[in-house]
Amino acid sequence: MRPINWGIVGLGRIAHKFTQDIRLVEGARLHAVASRSPEKAAAFAEQYQATHHFGSYEELVNCPDLDVVYIATPHAQHLENSHLFLKNKIAVLCEKPLAMNSREVDQVLAFAKSHDTYLMEAMWTRFFPTTKESIALVKSGVIGEVKTMRADFGFHKAWDPSDRVLKKELGGGGILDIGIYPLFLSLLFFGKPKEVIAKSTKHRSGVDDSTAITLIYEDEKMASLYCSVSTLTPVEATVYGTKGSLKLHSRFHQPKTLSYGNYYEEIITKTTPYLGNGYLFEIEAVGNDLRSGKKENDLMTHQMSRDLMELLDQVRKAARVTYPQDAI
Ligand SMILES: NC(=O)c1ccc[n+]([C@@H]2O[C@H](COP(=O)([O-])OP(=O)(O)OC[C@H]3O[C@@H](n4cnc5c(N)ncnc54)[C@H](OP(=O)(O)O)[C@@H]3O)[C@@H](O)[C@H]2O)c1
């Protein structure tokens, strides 16, 4: 198996977790890391035994034998950082959300196409065996025809004005950061809604805090979703059908356990454990894509990234949550 050499861009919280999982994947290697700070890059490289480290993202572009970069910077930087590597024909796995709005998503997808280079949004939820099984079960009709779903994602963010989640200029706020997960699930099970209703409260930092979302579909279907950066919620998702329901247990965006069954009958519960932090599945998927010369993943497609951002835009519009990037 051809080894895939990974580079990491932006050495914050998620970069640590992702890097820990690279070593769990056969044929994946931590090759290089890049930070805006040379000291941070050197320390990170030492901690995880990276071959190369760089004190700027630009320097990583010229790193020899680099196959793919994982972009783990704040949302507002995703477009610029992805472009840097795509224009140099280096494959990109970019953290969610792929960019700030649909205009930016169209731009970055166009970059990938014009440079004929691999790009995937790191929507890791799509690659868990439990997610795949839940989709197959719902498709098999085990809960009947899908009618409604409920999903929530809330955490309690302690007051820290320097945290990217609370900084408007970095794309902070609940909708883009975690609302994206229930919305992603709604696309998987229901497709695009015909109507989007959403209301947000504002955090004292200025970003959107808690948001209640109702999505209405053709054929009298509905999704009821919630996200919050100030309240810890169960982080569960349940899809209800005409015969029964299926639940993705907490935390549903990195699922291990699902339960399903007919209403009034015994519920079946299945757990599929995994190693590490759960990033191994997307790391493996990207490696397989690169080995087979693909420019796009079959599950987390470019169209899915477009649809997801279109939905995020609709929710933000309804909830009146804007960013400077929207006006450009
Ligand atoms: N898939 C998941 O499970 C998951 C979980 C959490 C977050 N995420 C996504 O990953 C991205 C990063 O999240 P995080 O929680 O890891 O953030 P974080 O801890 O704040 O780290 C972000 C890193 O980006 C770099 N950076 C570049 N420009 C920056 C700027 N202007 N201000 C601050 N940092 C800047 C910094 O690295 P250097 O100083 O090294 O350059 C920083 O450490 C977000 O887009 C988020 O949506 C995904």
The ligand as an SDF file (V2000), in Angstrom:
LIG
                    3D

 48 52  0  0  0  0  0  0  0  0999 V2000
  -14.1730   17.7000   13.1380 N   0  0  0  0  0  0  0  0  0  0  0  0
  -14.1780   18.0190   14.4080 C   0  0  0  0  0  0  0  0  0  0  0  0
  -14.4220   17.1940   15.2770 O   0  0  0  0  0  0  0  0  0  0  0  0
  -13.8490   19.4140   14.8120 C   0  0  0  0  0  0  0  0  0  0  0  0
  -13.7410   19.7120   16.1650 C   0  0  0  0  0  0  0  0  0  0  0  0
  -13.3360   20.9890   16.5200 C   0  0  0  0  0  0  0  0  0  0  0  0
  -13.0850   21.9220   15.5300 C   0  0  0  0  0  0  0  0  0  0  0  0
  -13.2440   21.6180   14.2250 N   0  0  0  0  0  0  0  0  0  0  0  0
  -12.9800   22.6100   13.1770 C   0  0  0  0  0  0  0  0  0  0  0  0
  -11.5720   22.8210   13.1280 O   0  0  0  0  0  0  0  0  0  0  0  0
  -11.2580   24.1880   12.9570 C   0  0  0  0  0  0  0  0  0  0  0  0
  -10.2890   24.6020   14.0700 C   0  0  0  0  0  0  0  0  0  0  0  0
  -10.9070   24.4100   15.3220 O   0  0  0  0  0  0  0  0  0  0  0  0
  -10.0690   24.3140   16.6940 P   0  0  0  0  0  0  0  0  0  0  0  0
  -11.0770   24.1200   17.7690 O   0  0  0  0  0  0  0  0  0  0  0  0
   -8.9460   23.3630   16.5750 O   0  0  0  0  0  0  0  0  0  0  0  0
   -9.5130   25.8210   16.7990 O   0  0  0  0  0  0  0  0  0  0  0  0
   -8.2520   26.3730   17.6140 P   0  0  0  0  0  0  0  0  0  0  0  0
   -7.9620   25.4880   18.7760 O   0  0  0  0  0  0  0  0  0  0  0  0
   -8.5140   27.8110   17.8580 O   0  0  0  0  0  0  0  0  0  0  0  0
   -7.0590   26.2080   16.5890 O   0  0  0  0  0  0  0  0  0  0  0  0
   -7.0560   26.8450   15.3460 C   0  0  0  0  0  0  0  0  0  0  0  0
   -5.6230   27.0370   14.8870 C   0  0  0  0  0  0  0  0  0  0  0  0
   -5.6880   27.7490   13.6610 O   0  0  0  0  0  0  0  0  0  0  0  0
   -4.5190   28.5440   13.5180 C   0  0  0  0  0  0  0  0  0  0  0  0
   -4.9100   29.9220   13.1080 N   0  0  0  0  0  0  0  0  0  0  0  0
   -4.7330   30.4590   11.8710 C   0  0  0  0  0  0  0  0  0  0  0  0
   -5.1740   31.7150   11.8140 N   0  0  0  0  0  0  0  0  0  0  0  0
   -5.6610   31.9910   13.0440 C   0  0  0  0  0  0  0  0  0  0  0  0
   -6.2330   33.1580   13.6190 C   0  0  0  0  0  0  0  0  0  0  0  0
   -6.3990   34.2870   12.8930 N   0  0  0  0  0  0  0  0  0  0  0  0
   -6.6080   33.1210   14.8960 N   0  0  0  0  0  0  0  0  0  0  0  0
   -6.4640   31.9960   15.6260 C   0  0  0  0  0  0  0  0  0  0  0  0
   -5.9100   30.8630   15.1390 N   0  0  0  0  0  0  0  0  0  0  0  0
   -5.4970   30.8540   13.8640 C   0  0  0  0  0  0  0  0  0  0  0  0
   -3.7800   28.4990   14.8380 C   0  0  0  0  0  0  0  0  0  0  0  0
   -2.7150   27.5940   14.6560 O   0  0  0  0  0  0  0  0  0  0  0  0
   -1.1890   28.0970   14.5190 P   0  0  0  0  0  0  0  0  0  0  0  0
   -1.0150   29.1260   15.6110 O   0  0  0  0  0  0  0  0  0  0  0  0
   -0.4480   26.8620   14.7530 O   0  0  0  0  0  0  0  0  0  0  0  0
   -1.0190   28.6820   13.1570 O   0  0  0  0  0  0  0  0  0  0  0  0
   -4.7650   27.8870   15.8030 C   0  0  0  0  0  0  0  0  0  0  0  0
   -4.1450   27.1360   16.8000 O   0  0  0  0  0  0  0  0  0  0  0  0
  -12.5930   24.9310   12.9560 C   0  0  0  0  0  0  0  0  0  0  0  0
  -12.9480   25.2950   11.6380 O   0  0  0  0  0  0  0  0  0  0  0  0
  -13.6270   23.9360   13.5090 C   0  0  0  0  0  0  0  0  0  0  0  0
  -14.8920   24.0210   12.8930 O   0  0  0  0  0  0  0  0  0  0  0  0
  -13.6110   20.3720   13.8610 C   0  0  0  0  0  0  0  0  0  0  0  0
  1  2  1  0
  2  3  2  0
  2  4  1  0
  4  5  1  0
  4 48  2  0
  5  6  2  0
  6  7  1  0
  7  8  2  0
  8  9  1  0
  8 48  1  0
  9 10  1  0
  9 46  1  0
 10 11  1  0
 11 12  1  0
 11 44  1  0
 12 13  1  0
 13 14  1  0
 14 15  2  0
 14 16  1  0
 14 17  1  0
 17 18  1  0
 18 19  2  0
 18 20  1  0
 18 21  1  0
 21 22  1  0
 22 23  1  0
 23 24  1  0
 23 42  1  0
 24 25  1  0
 25 26  1  0
 25 36  1  0
 26 27  1  0
 26 35  1  0
 27 28  2  0
 28 29  1  0
 29 30  1  0
 29 35  2  0
 30 31  1  0
 30 32  2  0
 32 33  1  0
 33 34  2  0
 34 35  1  0
 36 37  1  0
 36 42  1  0
 37 38  1  0
 38 39  2  0
 38 40  1  0
 38 41  1  0
 42 43  1  0
 44 45  1  0
 44 46  1  0
 46 47  1  0
M  CHG  2   8   1  16  -1
M  END
$$$$
